[in-house]
Amino acid sequence: MGMSHKRACMLVETLNAMFRAAVLHSGKGGPGGGGAVLTDAGRAALTGYRRAEAASAKATEPNFQTLKSMVGDILRKK
């Protein structure tokens, strides 16, 4: 993911500290490498986030369409 092992570990620790239950479980490194997996709480948090993200996109789409109709051609192509 383009980050140091230390940074990844710090992010895992921070995420786990933010929630009541751990959202990630990290494995020990070594010859086969470490890694992290979502816990049940992590899967529930991710599902909730994706639902909120989708609802937000749906709710704001009319506003963005209005704004897009007001800008010049250079931005409409995207």
mmCIF file of the N, C-alpha and C atoms, coordinates in Angstrom:
data_MODEL
# 
_entry.id   MODEL 
# 
loop_
_atom_site.group_PDB 
_atom_site.id 
_atom_site.type_symbol 
_atom_site.label_atom_id 
_atom_site.label_alt_id 
_atom_site.label_comp_id 
_atom_site.label_asym_id 
_atom_site.label_entity_id 
_atom_site.label_seq_id 
_atom_site.pdbx_PDB_ins_code 
_atom_site.Cartn_x 
_atom_site.Cartn_y 
_atom_site.Cartn_z 
_atom_site.occupancy 
_atom_site.B_iso_or_equiv 
_atom_site.pdbx_formal_charge 
_atom_site.auth_seq_id 
_atom_site.auth_comp_id 
_atom_site.auth_asym_id 
_atom_site.auth_atom_id 
_atom_site.pdbx_PDB_model_num 
ATOM 1   N N  . MET A 1 1  ? 0.817   -1.190  0.000   1.00 0.00 ? 1  MET A N  1 
ATOM 2   C CA . MET A 1 1  ? 0.000   0.000   0.000   1.00 0.00 ? 1  MET A CA 1 
ATOM 3   C C  . MET A 1 1  ? 0.865   1.260   0.000   1.00 0.00 ? 1  MET A C  1 
ATOM 4   N N  . GLY A 1 2  ? 2.140   1.088   -0.115  1.00 0.00 ? 2  GLY A N  1 
ATOM 5   C CA . GLY A 1 2  ? 3.006   2.240   -0.205  1.00 0.00 ? 2  GLY A CA 1 
ATOM 6   C C  . GLY A 1 2  ? 3.250   2.958   1.117   1.00 0.00 ? 2  GLY A C  1 
ATOM 7   N N  . MET A 1 3  ? 3.225   2.223   2.210   1.00 0.00 ? 3  MET A N  1 
ATOM 8   C CA . MET A 1 3  ? 3.535   2.844   3.501   1.00 0.00 ? 3  MET A CA 1 
ATOM 9   C C  . MET A 1 3  ? 4.419   1.911   4.303   1.00 0.00 ? 3  MET A C  1 
ATOM 10  N N  . SER A 1 4  ? 5.095   2.484   5.261   1.00 0.00 ? 4  SER A N  1 
ATOM 11  C CA . SER A 1 4  ? 5.995   1.676   6.076   1.00 0.00 ? 4  SER A CA 1 
ATOM 12  C C  . SER A 1 4  ? 5.189   0.753   7.003   1.00 0.00 ? 4  SER A C  1 
ATOM 13  N N  . HIS A 1 5  ? 5.857   -0.280  7.453   1.00 0.00 ? 5  HIS A N  1 
ATOM 14  C CA . HIS A 1 5  ? 5.230   -1.221  8.382   1.00 0.00 ? 5  HIS A CA 1 
ATOM 15  C C  . HIS A 1 5  ? 4.821   -0.504  9.659   1.00 0.00 ? 5  HIS A C  1 
ATOM 16  N N  . LYS A 1 6  ? 5.695   0.382   10.128  1.00 0.00 ? 6  LYS A N  1 
ATOM 17  C CA . LYS A 1 6  ? 5.403   1.123   11.361  1.00 0.00 ? 6  LYS A CA 1 
ATOM 18  C C  . LYS A 1 6  ? 4.145   1.968   11.200  1.00 0.00 ? 6  LYS A C  1 
ATOM 19  N N  . ARG A 1 7  ? 4.023   2.660   10.084  1.00 0.00 ? 7  ARG A N  1 
ATOM 20  C CA . ARG A 1 7  ? 2.833   3.491   9.836   1.00 0.00 ? 7  ARG A CA 1 
ATOM 21  C C  . ARG A 1 7  ? 1.580   2.640   9.779   1.00 0.00 ? 7  ARG A C  1 
ATOM 22  N N  . ALA A 1 8  ? 1.643   1.507   9.102   1.00 0.00 ? 8  ALA A N  1 
ATOM 23  C CA . ALA A 1 8  ? 0.493   0.611   9.013   1.00 0.00 ? 8  ALA A CA 1 
ATOM 24  C C  . ALA A 1 8  ? 0.084   0.128   10.406  1.00 0.00 ? 8  ALA A C  1 
ATOM 25  N N  . CYS A 1 9  ? 1.053   -0.243  11.220  1.00 0.00 ? 9  CYS A N  1 
ATOM 26  C CA . CYS A 1 9  ? 0.748   -0.696  12.584  1.00 0.00 ? 9  CYS A CA 1 
ATOM 27  C C  . CYS A 1 9  ? 0.104   0.411   13.401  1.00 0.00 ? 9  CYS A C  1 
ATOM 28  N N  . MET A 1 10 ? 0.616   1.628   13.246  1.00 0.00 ? 10 MET A N  1 
ATOM 29  C CA . MET A 1 10 ? 0.048   2.761   13.981  1.00 0.00 ? 10 MET A CA 1 
ATOM 30  C C  . MET A 1 10 ? -1.405  3.025   13.547  1.00 0.00 ? 10 MET A C  1 
ATOM 31  N N  . LEU A 1 11 ? -1.677  2.889   12.257  1.00 0.00 ? 11 LEU A N  1 
ATOM 32  C CA . LEU A 1 11 ? -3.041  3.091   11.773  1.00 0.00 ? 11 LEU A CA 1 
ATOM 33  C C  . LEU A 1 11 ? -3.989  2.014   12.300  1.00 0.00 ? 11 LEU A C  1 
ATOM 34  N N  . VAL A 1 12 ? -3.528  0.772   12.339  1.00 0.00 ? 12 VAL A N  1 
ATOM 35  C CA . VAL A 1 12 ? -4.330  -0.316  12.898  1.00 0.00 ? 12 VAL A CA 1 
ATOM 36  C C  . VAL A 1 12 ? -4.630  -0.037  14.366  1.00 0.00 ? 12 VAL A C  1 
ATOM 37  N N  . GLU A 1 13 ? -3.624  0.358   15.121  1.00 0.00 ? 13 GLU A N  1 
ATOM 38  C CA . GLU A 1 13 ? -3.818  0.666   16.541  1.00 0.00 ? 13 GLU A CA 1 
ATOM 39  C C  . GLU A 1 13 ? -4.802  1.813   16.729  1.00 0.00 ? 13 GLU A C  1 
ATOM 40  N N  . THR A 1 14 ? -4.676  2.844   15.906  1.00 0.00 ? 14 THR A N  1 
ATOM 41  C CA . THR A 1 14 ? -5.578  3.997   15.997  1.00 0.00 ? 14 THR A CA 1 
ATOM 42  C C  . THR A 1 14 ? -7.013  3.599   15.693  1.00 0.00 ? 14 THR A C  1 
ATOM 43  N N  . LEU A 1 15 ? -7.205  2.842   14.632  1.00 0.00 ? 15 LEU A N  1 
ATOM 44  C CA . LEU A 1 15 ? -8.564  2.389   14.285  1.00 0.00 ? 15 LEU A CA 1 
ATOM 45  C C  . LEU A 1 15 ? -9.162  1.561   15.415  1.00 0.00 ? 15 LEU A C  1 
ATOM 46  N N  . ASN A 1 16 ? -8.403  0.632   15.929  1.00 0.00 ? 16 ASN A N  1 
ATOM 47  C CA . ASN A 1 16 ? -8.908  -0.222  17.007  1.00 0.00 ? 16 ASN A CA 1 
ATOM 48  C C  . ASN A 1 16 ? -9.235  0.589   18.261  1.00 0.00 ? 16 ASN A C  1 
ATOM 49  N N  . ALA A 1 17 ? -8.466  1.651   18.516  1.00 0.00 ? 17 ALA A N  1 
ATOM 50  C CA . ALA A 1 17 ? -8.716  2.485   19.689  1.00 0.00 ? 17 ALA A CA 1 
ATOM 51  C C  . ALA A 1 17 ? -9.974  3.338   19.526  1.00 0.00 ? 17 ALA A C  1 
ATOM 52  N N  . MET A 1 18 ? -10.345 3.623   18.291  1.00 0.00 ? 18 MET A N  1 
ATOM 53  C CA . MET A 1 18 ? -11.510 4.469   18.024  1.00 0.00 ? 18 MET A CA 1 
ATOM 54  C C  . MET A 1 18 ? -12.834 3.753   18.268  1.00 0.00 ? 18 MET A C  1 
ATOM 55  N N  . PHE A 1 19 ? -12.837 2.455   18.177  1.00 0.00 ? 19 PHE A N  1 
ATOM 56  C CA . PHE A 1 19 ? -14.064 1.672   18.291  1.00 0.00 ? 19 PHE A CA 1 
ATOM 57  C C  . PHE A 1 19 ? -14.090 0.912   19.618  1.00 0.00 ? 19 PHE A C  1 
ATOM 58  N N  . ARG A 1 20 ? -15.287 0.570   20.055  1.00 0.00 ? 20 ARG A N  1 
ATOM 59  C CA . ARG A 1 20 ? -15.427 -0.183  21.314  1.00 0.00 ? 20 ARG A CA 1 
ATOM 60  C C  . ARG A 1 20 ? -14.802 -1.568  21.208  1.00 0.00 ? 20 ARG A C  1 
ATOM 61  N N  . ALA A 1 21 ? -14.921 -2.169  20.032  1.00 0.00 ? 21 ALA A N  1 
ATOM 62  C CA . ALA A 1 21 ? -14.331 -3.490  19.781  1.00 0.00 ? 21 ALA A CA 1 
ATOM 63  C C  . ALA A 1 21 ? -13.322 -3.345  18.643  1.00 0.00 ? 21 ALA A C  1 
ATOM 64  N N  . ALA A 1 22 ? -12.313 -4.171  18.656  1.00 0.00 ? 22 ALA A N  1 
ATOM 65  C CA . ALA A 1 22 ? -11.290 -4.114  17.604  1.00 0.00 ? 22 ALA A CA 1 
ATOM 66  C C  . ALA A 1 22 ? -11.926 -4.329  16.234  1.00 0.00 ? 22 ALA A C  1 
ATOM 67  N N  . VAL A 1 23 ? -11.511 -3.525  15.265  1.00 0.00 ? 23 VAL A N  1 
ATOM 68  C CA . VAL A 1 23 ? -12.030 -3.662  13.909  1.00 0.00 ? 23 VAL A CA 1 
ATOM 69  C C  . VAL A 1 23 ? -11.050 -4.383  12.989  1.00 0.00 ? 23 VAL A C  1 
ATOM 70  N N  . LEU A 1 24 ? -9.799  -4.450  13.407  1.00 0.00 ? 24 LEU A N  1 
ATOM 71  C CA . LEU A 1 24 ? -8.771  -5.143  12.648  1.00 0.00 ? 24 LEU A CA 1 
ATOM 72  C C  . LEU A 1 24 ? -7.965  -6.029  13.577  1.00 0.00 ? 24 LEU A C  1 
ATOM 73  N N  . HIS A 1 25 ? -7.611  -7.179  13.072  1.00 0.00 ? 25 HIS A N  1 
ATOM 74  C CA . HIS A 1 25 ? -6.714  -8.066  13.796  1.00 0.00 ? 25 HIS A CA 1 
ATOM 75  C C  . HIS A 1 25 ? -5.476  -8.209  12.932  1.00 0.00 ? 25 HIS A C  1 
ATOM 76  N N  . SER A 1 26 ? -4.318  -7.876  13.485  1.00 0.00 ? 26 SER A N  1 
ATOM 77  C CA . SER A 1 26 ? -3.092  -7.968  12.704  1.00 0.00 ? 26 SER A CA 1 
ATOM 78  C C  . SER A 1 26 ? -2.316  -9.208  13.096  1.00 0.00 ? 26 SER A C  1 
ATOM 79  N N  . GLY A 1 27 ? -1.756  -9.849  12.071  1.00 0.00 ? 27 GLY A N  1 
ATOM 80  C CA . GLY A 1 27 ? -0.947  -11.040 12.292  1.00 0.00 ? 27 GLY A CA 1 
ATOM 81  C C  . GLY A 1 27 ? 0.510   -10.683 12.393  1.00 0.00 ? 27 GLY A C  1 
ATOM 82  N N  . LYS A 1 28 ? 1.265   -11.551 12.977  1.00 0.00 ? 28 LYS A N  1 
ATOM 83  C CA . LYS A 1 28 ? 2.706   -11.351 13.114  1.00 0.00 ? 28 LYS A CA 1 
ATOM 84  C C  . LYS A 1 28 ? 3.370   -11.453 11.750  1.00 0.00 ? 28 LYS A C  1 
ATOM 85  N N  . GLY A 1 29 ? 4.421   -10.675 11.579  1.00 0.00 ? 29 GLY A N  1 
ATOM 86  C CA . GLY A 1 29 ? 5.200   -10.730 10.349  1.00 0.00 ? 29 GLY A CA 1 
ATOM 87  C C  . GLY A 1 29 ? 6.104   -11.942 10.348  1.00 0.00 ? 29 GLY A C  1 
ATOM 88  N N  . GLY A 1 30 ? 6.986   -11.979 9.417   1.00 0.00 ? 30 GLY A N  1 
ATOM 89  C CA . GLY A 1 30 ? 7.914   -13.098 9.312   1.00 0.00 ? 30 GLY A CA 1 
ATOM 90  C C  . GLY A 1 30 ? 8.125   -13.464 7.865   1.00 0.00 ? 30 GLY A C  1 
ATOM 91  N N  . PRO A 1 31 ? 8.637   -14.652 7.620   1.00 0.00 ? 31 PRO A N  1 
ATOM 92  C CA . PRO A 1 31 ? 8.920   -15.060 6.239   1.00 0.00 ? 31 PRO A CA 1 
ATOM 93  C C  . PRO A 1 31 ? 7.689   -15.022 5.333   1.00 0.00 ? 31 PRO A C  1 
ATOM 94  N N  . GLY A 1 32 ? 6.538   -15.390 5.869   1.00 0.00 ? 32 GLY A N  1 
ATOM 95  C CA . GLY A 1 32 ? 5.308   -15.367 5.071   1.00 0.00 ? 32 GLY A CA 1 
ATOM 96  C C  . GLY A 1 32 ? 4.619   -14.019 5.103   1.00 0.00 ? 32 GLY A C  1 
ATOM 97  N N  . GLY A 1 33 ? 5.167   -13.084 5.853   1.00 0.00 ? 33 GLY A N  1 
ATOM 98  C CA . GLY A 1 33 ? 4.566   -11.760 5.970   1.00 0.00 ? 33 GLY A CA 1 
ATOM 99  C C  . GLY A 1 33 ? 3.465   -11.743 6.999   1.00 0.00 ? 33 GLY A C  1 
ATOM 100 N N  . GLY A 1 34 ? 3.111   -10.567 7.409   1.00 0.00 ? 34 GLY A N  1 
ATOM 101 C CA . GLY A 1 34 ? 2.026   -10.393 8.375   1.00 0.00 ? 34 GLY A CA 1 
ATOM 102 C C  . GLY A 1 34 ? 0.738   -10.134 7.626   1.00 0.00 ? 34 GLY A C  1 
ATOM 103 N N  . GLY A 1 35 ? 0.009   -9.197  8.120   1.00 0.00 ? 35 GLY A N  1 
ATOM 104 C CA . GLY A 1 35 ? -1.229  -8.830  7.465   1.00 0.00 ? 35 GLY A CA 1 
ATOM 105 C C  . GLY A 1 35 ? -2.255  -8.440  8.500   1.00 0.00 ? 35 GLY A C  1 
ATOM 106 N N  . ALA A 1 36 ? -3.380  -8.012  8.025   1.00 0.00 ? 36 ALA A N  1 
ATOM 107 C CA . ALA A 1 36 ? -4.474  -7.628  8.910   1.00 0.00 ? 36 ALA A CA 1 
ATOM 108 C C  . ALA A 1 36 ? -5.777  -8.101  8.287   1.00 0.00 ? 36 ALA A C  1 
ATOM 109 N N  . VAL A 1 37 ? -6.682  -8.497  9.132   1.00 0.00 ? 37 VAL A N  1 
ATOM 110 C CA . VAL A 1 37 ? -8.004  -8.923  8.660   1.00 0.00 ? 37 VAL A CA 1 
ATOM 111 C C  . VAL A 1 37 ? -9.069  -8.185  9.467   1.00 0.00 ? 37 VAL A C  1 
ATOM 112 N N  . LEU A 1 38 ? -10.201 -7.958  8.824   1.00 0.00 ? 38 LEU A N  1 
ATOM 113 C CA . LEU A 1 38 ? -11.326 -7.334  9.507   1.00 0.00 ? 38 LEU A CA 1 
ATOM 114 C C  . LEU A 1 38 ? -11.933 -8.306  10.508  1.00 0.00 ? 38 LEU A C  1 
ATOM 115 N N  . THR A 1 39 ? -12.307 -7.780  11.646  1.00 0.00 ? 39 THR A N  1 
ATOM 116 C CA . THR A 1 39 ? -13.054 -8.566  12.622  1.00 0.00 ? 39 THR A CA 1 
ATOM 117 C C  . THR A 1 39 ? -14.538 -8.426  12.280  1.00 0.00 ? 39 THR A C  1 
ATOM 118 N N  . ASP A 1 40 ? -15.397 -9.111  13.012  1.00 0.00 ? 40 ASP A N  1 
ATOM 119 C CA . ASP A 1 40 ? -16.835 -8.943  12.799  1.00 0.00 ? 40 ASP A CA 1 
ATOM 120 C C  . ASP A 1 40 ? -17.234 -7.481  13.000  1.00 0.00 ? 40 ASP A C  1 
ATOM 121 N N  . ALA A 1 41 ? -16.661 -6.836  14.021  1.00 0.00 ? 41 ALA A N  1 
ATOM 122 C CA . ALA A 1 41 ? -16.945 -5.419  14.266  1.00 0.00 ? 41 ALA A CA 1 
ATOM 123 C C  . ALA A 1 41 ? -16.443 -4.571  13.100  1.00 0.00 ? 41 ALA A C  1 
ATOM 124 N N  . GLY A 1 42 ? -15.317 -4.931  12.539  1.00 0.00 ? 42 GLY A N  1 
ATOM 125 C CA . GLY A 1 42 ? -14.773 -4.213  11.393  1.00 0.00 ? 42 GLY A CA 1 
ATOM 126 C C  . GLY A 1 42 ? -15.656 -4.336  10.170  1.00 0.00 ? 42 GLY A C  1 
ATOM 127 N N  . ARG A 1 43 ? -16.171 -5.538  9.931   1.00 0.00 ? 43 ARG A N  1 
ATOM 128 C CA . ARG A 1 43 ? -17.080 -5.722  8.799   1.00 0.00 ? 43 ARG A CA 1 
ATOM 129 C C  . ARG A 1 43 ? -18.358 -4.915  8.992   1.00 0.00 ? 43 ARG A C  1 
ATOM 130 N N  . ALA A 1 44 ? -18.874 -4.881  10.214  1.00 0.00 ? 44 ALA A N  1 
ATOM 131 C CA . ALA A 1 44 ? -20.085 -4.107  10.501  1.00 0.00 ? 44 ALA A CA 1 
ATOM 132 C C  . ALA A 1 44 ? -19.821 -2.605  10.323  1.00 0.00 ? 44 ALA A C  1 
ATOM 133 N N  . ALA A 1 45 ? -18.669 -2.132  10.777  1.00 0.00 ? 45 ALA A N  1 
ATOM 134 C CA . ALA A 1 45 ? -18.322 -0.716  10.620  1.00 0.00 ? 45 ALA A CA 1 
ATOM 135 C C  . ALA A 1 45 ? -18.163 -0.360  9.147   1.00 0.00 ? 45 ALA A C  1 
ATOM 136 N N  . LEU A 1 46 ? -17.522 -1.214  8.382   1.00 0.00 ? 46 LEU A N  1 
ATOM 137 C CA . LEU A 1 46 ? -17.330 -0.964  6.960   1.00 0.00 ? 46 LEU A CA 1 
ATOM 138 C C  . LEU A 1 46 ? -18.665 -0.961  6.220   1.00 0.00 ? 46 LEU A C  1 
ATOM 139 N N  . THR A 1 47 ? -19.543 -1.887  6.552   1.00 0.00 ? 47 THR A N  1 
ATOM 140 C CA . THR A 1 47 ? -20.871 -1.927  5.938   1.00 0.00 ? 47 THR A CA 1 
ATOM 141 C C  . THR A 1 47 ? -21.637 -0.642  6.248   1.00 0.00 ? 47 THR A C  1 
ATOM 142 N N  . GLY A 1 48 ? -21.592 -0.219  7.507   1.00 0.00 ? 48 GLY A N  1 
ATOM 143 C CA . GLY A 1 48 ? -22.264 1.025   7.890   1.00 0.00 ? 48 GLY A CA 1 
ATOM 144 C C  . GLY A 1 48 ? -21.699 2.231   7.163   1.00 0.00 ? 48 GLY A C  1 
ATOM 145 N N  . TYR A 1 49 ? -20.385 2.286   7.028   1.00 0.00 ? 49 TYR A N  1 
ATOM 146 C CA . TYR A 1 49 ? -19.748 3.391   6.319   1.00 0.00 ? 49 TYR A CA 1 
ATOM 147 C C  . TYR A 1 49 ? -20.175 3.407   4.856   1.00 0.00 ? 49 TYR A C  1 
ATOM 148 N N  . ARG A 1 50 ? -20.155 2.257   4.208   1.00 0.00 ? 50 ARG A N  1 
ATOM 149 C CA . ARG A 1 50 ? -20.525 2.198   2.784   1.00 0.00 ? 50 ARG A CA 1 
ATOM 150 C C  . ARG A 1 50 ? -21.983 2.569   2.571   1.00 0.00 ? 50 ARG A C  1 
ATOM 151 N N  . ARG A 1 51 ? -22.850 2.182   3.487   1.00 0.00 ? 51 ARG A N  1 
ATOM 152 C CA . ARG A 1 51 ? -24.265 2.572   3.389   1.00 0.00 ? 51 ARG A CA 1 
ATOM 153 C C  . ARG A 1 51 ? -24.420 4.086   3.535   1.00 0.00 ? 51 ARG A C  1 
ATOM 154 N N  . ALA A 1 52 ? -23.711 4.676   4.499   1.00 0.00 ? 52 ALA A N  1 
ATOM 155 C CA . ALA A 1 52 ? -23.771 6.123   4.705   1.00 0.00 ? 52 ALA A CA 1 
ATOM 156 C C  . ALA A 1 52 ? -23.214 6.859   3.484   1.00 0.00 ? 52 ALA A C  1 
ATOM 157 N N  . GLU A 1 53 ? -22.134 6.342   2.930   1.00 0.00 ? 53 GLU A N  1 
ATOM 158 C CA . GLU A 1 53 ? -21.524 6.953   1.750   1.00 0.00 ? 53 GLU A CA 1 
ATOM 159 C C  . GLU A 1 53 ? -22.490 6.926   0.562   1.00 0.00 ? 53 GLU A C  1 
ATOM 160 N N  . ALA A 1 54 ? -23.157 5.795   0.352   1.00 0.00 ? 54 ALA A N  1 
ATOM 161 C CA . ALA A 1 54 ? -24.110 5.669   -0.753  1.00 0.00 ? 54 ALA A CA 1 
ATOM 162 C C  . ALA A 1 54 ? -25.310 6.595   -0.539  1.00 0.00 ? 54 ALA A C  1 
ATOM 163 N N  . ALA A 1 55 ? -25.811 6.660   0.684   1.00 0.00 ? 55 ALA A N  1 
ATOM 164 C CA . ALA A 1 55 ? -26.960 7.530   0.974   1.00 0.00 ? 55 ALA A CA 1 
ATOM 165 C C  . ALA A 1 55 ? -26.577 8.995   0.773   1.00 0.00 ? 55 ALA A C  1 
ATOM 166 N N  . SER A 1 56 ? -25.374 9.355   1.168   1.00 0.00 ? 56 SER A N  1 
ATOM 167 C CA . SER A 1 56 ? -24.902 10.728  0.994   1.00 0.00 ? 56 SER A CA 1 
ATOM 168 C C  . SER A 1 56 ? -24.795 11.073  -0.488  1.00 0.00 ? 56 SER A C  1 
ATOM 169 N N  . ALA A 1 57 ? -24.218 10.172  -1.274  1.00 0.00 ? 57 ALA A N  1 
ATOM 170 C CA . ALA A 1 57 ? -24.080 10.409  -2.716  1.00 0.00 ? 57 ALA A CA 1 
ATOM 171 C C  . ALA A 1 57 ? -25.454 10.568  -3.371  1.00 0.00 ? 57 ALA A C  1 
ATOM 172 N N  . LYS A 1 58 ? -26.400 9.736   -2.977  1.00 0.00 ? 58 LYS A N  1 
ATOM 173 C CA . LYS A 1 58 ? -27.751 9.806   -3.553  1.00 0.00 ? 58 LYS A CA 1 
ATOM 174 C C  . LYS A 1 58 ? -28.432 11.121  -3.171  1.00 0.00 ? 58 LYS A C  1 
ATOM 175 N N  . ALA A 1 59 ? -28.272 11.530  -1.922  1.00 0.00 ? 59 ALA A N  1 
ATOM 176 C CA . ALA A 1 59 ? -28.927 12.744  -1.445  1.00 0.00 ? 59 ALA A CA 1 
ATOM 177 C C  . ALA A 1 59 ? -28.341 14.012  -2.069  1.00 0.00 ? 59 ALA A C  1 
ATOM 178 N N  . THR A 1 60 ? -27.057 14.005  -2.371  1.00 0.00 ? 60 THR A N  1 
ATOM 179 C CA . THR A 1 60 ? -26.415 15.210  -2.896  1.00 0.00 ? 60 THR A CA 1 
ATOM 180 C C  . THR A 1 60 ? -26.347 15.267  -4.417  1.00 0.00 ? 60 THR A C  1 
ATOM 181 N N  . GLU A 1 61 ? -26.684 14.203  -5.099  1.00 0.00 ? 61 GLU A N  1 
ATOM 182 C CA . GLU A 1 61 ? -26.574 14.147  -6.564  1.00 0.00 ? 61 GLU A CA 1 
ATOM 183 C C  . GLU A 1 61 ? -27.331 15.282  -7.255  1.00 0.00 ? 61 GLU A C  1 
ATOM 184 N N  . PRO A 1 62 ? -28.578 15.597  -6.879  1.00 0.00 ? 62 PRO A N  1 
ATOM 185 C CA . PRO A 1 62 ? -29.264 16.711  -7.565  1.00 0.00 ? 62 PRO A CA 1 
ATOM 186 C C  . PRO A 1 62 ? -28.506 18.041  -7.436  1.00 0.00 ? 62 PRO A C  1 
ATOM 187 N N  . ASN A 1 63 ? -27.927 18.278  -6.277  1.00 0.00 ? 63 ASN A N  1 
ATOM 188 C CA . ASN A 1 63 ? -27.164 19.511  -6.092  1.00 0.00 ? 63 ASN A CA 1 
ATOM 189 C C  . ASN A 1 63 ? -25.932 19.538  -6.982  1.00 0.00 ? 63 ASN A C  1 
ATOM 190 N N  . PHE A 1 64 ? -25.252 18.407  -7.098  1.00 0.00 ? 64 PHE A N  1 
ATOM 191 C CA . PHE A 1 64 ? -24.071 18.369  -7.951  1.00 0.00 ? 64 PHE A CA 1 
ATOM 192 C C  . PHE A 1 64 ? -24.441 18.499  -9.418  1.00 0.00 ? 64 PHE A C  1 
ATOM 193 N N  . GLN A 1 65 ? -25.589 17.953  -9.813  1.00 0.00 ? 65 GLN A N  1 
ATOM 194 C CA . GLN A 1 65 ? -26.025 18.106  -11.201 1.00 0.00 ? 65 GLN A CA 1 
ATOM 195 C C  . GLN A 1 65 ? -26.303 19.575  -11.512 1.00 0.00 ? 65 GLN A C  1 
ATOM 196 N N  . THR A 1 66 ? -26.910 20.277  -10.569 1.00 0.00 ? 66 THR A N  1 
ATOM 197 C CA . THR A 1 66 ? -27.156 21.713  -10.749 1.00 0.00 ? 66 THR A CA 1 
ATOM 198 C C  . THR A 1 66 ? -25.836 22.455  -10.903 1.00 0.00 ? 66 THR A C  1 
ATOM 199 N N  . LEU A 1 67 ? -24.889 22.163  -10.034 1.00 0.00 ? 67 LEU A N  1 
ATOM 200 C CA . LEU A 1 67 ? -23.586 22.826  -10.127 1.00 0.00 ? 67 LEU A CA 1 
ATOM 201 C C  . LEU A 1 67 ? -22.879 22.497  -11.435 1.00 0.00 ? 67 LEU A C  1 
ATOM 202 N N  . LYS A 1 68 ? -22.941 21.239  -11.851 1.00 0.00 ? 68 LYS A N  1 
ATOM 203 C CA . LYS A 1 68 ? -22.303 20.845  -13.115 1.00 0.00 ? 68 LYS A CA 1 
ATOM 204 C C  . LYS A 1 68 ? -22.896 21.596  -14.291 1.00 0.00 ? 68 LYS A C  1 
ATOM 205 N N  . SER A 1 69 ? -24.196 21.844  -14.251 1.00 0.00 ? 69 SER A N  1 
ATOM 206 C CA . SER A 1 69 ? -24.840 22.547  -15.363 1.00 0.00 ? 69 SER A CA 1 
ATOM 207 C C  . SER A 1 69 ? -24.425 24.012  -15.413 1.00 0.00 ? 69 SER A C  1 
ATOM 208 N N  . MET A 1 70 ? -23.837 24.512  -14.343 1.00 0.00 ? 70 MET A N  1 
ATOM 209 C CA . MET A 1 70 ? -23.460 25.916  -14.264 1.00 0.00 ? 70 MET A CA 1 
ATOM 210 C C  . MET A 1 70 ? -21.997 26.175  -14.631 1.00 0.00 ? 70 MET A C  1 
ATOM 211 N N  . VAL A 1 71 ? -21.190 25.130  -14.723 1.00 0.00 ? 71 VAL A N  1 
ATOM 212 C CA . VAL A 1 71 ? -19.759 25.321  -14.978 1.00 0.00 ? 71 VAL A CA 1 
ATOM 213 C C  . VAL A 1 71 ? -19.455 25.212  -16.465 1.00 0.00 ? 71 VAL A C  1 
ATOM 214 N N  . GLY A 1 72 ? -18.257 25.651  -16.822 1.00 0.00 ? 72 GLY A N  1 
ATOM 215 C CA . GLY A 1 72 ? -17.827 25.589  -18.215 1.00 0.00 ? 72 GLY A CA 1 
ATOM 216 C C  . GLY A 1 72 ? -17.541 24.166  -18.674 1.00 0.00 ? 72 GLY A C  1 
ATOM 217 N N  . ASP A 1 73 ? -17.300 24.028  -19.953 1.00 0.00 ? 73 ASP A N  1 
ATOM 218 C CA . ASP A 1 73 ? -17.085 22.718  -20.587 1.00 0.00 ? 73 ASP A CA 1 
ATOM 219 C C  . ASP A 1 73 ? -15.929 21.935  -19.999 1.00 0.00 ? 73 ASP A C  1 
ATOM 220 N N  . ILE A 1 74 ? -14.899 22.597  -19.551 1.00 0.00 ? 74 ILE A N  1 
ATOM 221 C CA . ILE A 1 74 ? -13.704 21.875  -19.068 1.00 0.00 ? 74 ILE A CA 1 
ATOM 222 C C  . ILE A 1 74 ? -14.047 20.961  -17.888 1.00 0.00 ? 74 ILE A C  1 
ATOM 223 N N  . LEU A 1 75 ? -14.999 21.357  -17.054 1.00 0.00 ? 75 LEU A N  1 
ATOM 224 C CA . LEU A 1 75 ? -15.372 20.529  -15.917 1.00 0.00 ? 75 LEU A CA 1 
ATOM 225 C C  . LEU A 1 75 ? -16.462 19.513  -16.256 1.00 0.00 ? 75 LEU A C  1 
ATOM 226 N N  . ARG A 1 76 ? -17.278 19.779  -17.239 1.00 0.00 ? 76 ARG A N  1 
ATOM 227 C CA . ARG A 1 76 ? -18.361 18.843  -17.612 1.00 0.00 ? 76 ARG A CA 1 
ATOM 228 C C  . ARG A 1 76 ? -17.843 17.559  -18.225 1.00 0.00 ? 76 ARG A C  1 
ATOM 229 N N  . LYS A 1 77 ? -16.644 17.570  -18.751 1.00 0.00 ? 77 LYS A N  1 
ATOM 230 C CA . LYS A 1 77 ? -16.092 16.382  -19.418 1.00 0.00 ? 77 LYS A CA 1 
ATOM 231 C C  . LYS A 1 77 ? -15.718 15.291  -18.437 1.00 0.00 ? 77 LYS A C  1 
ATOM 232 N N  . LYS A 1 78 ? -15.649 15.611  -17.150 1.00 0.00 ? 78 LYS A N  1 
ATOM 233 C CA . LYS A 1 78 ? -15.202 14.632  -16.151 1.00 0.00 ? 78 LYS A CA 1 
ATOM 234 C C  . LYS A 1 78 ? -16.335 13.844  -15.598 1.00 0.00 ? 78 LYS A C  1 
# 
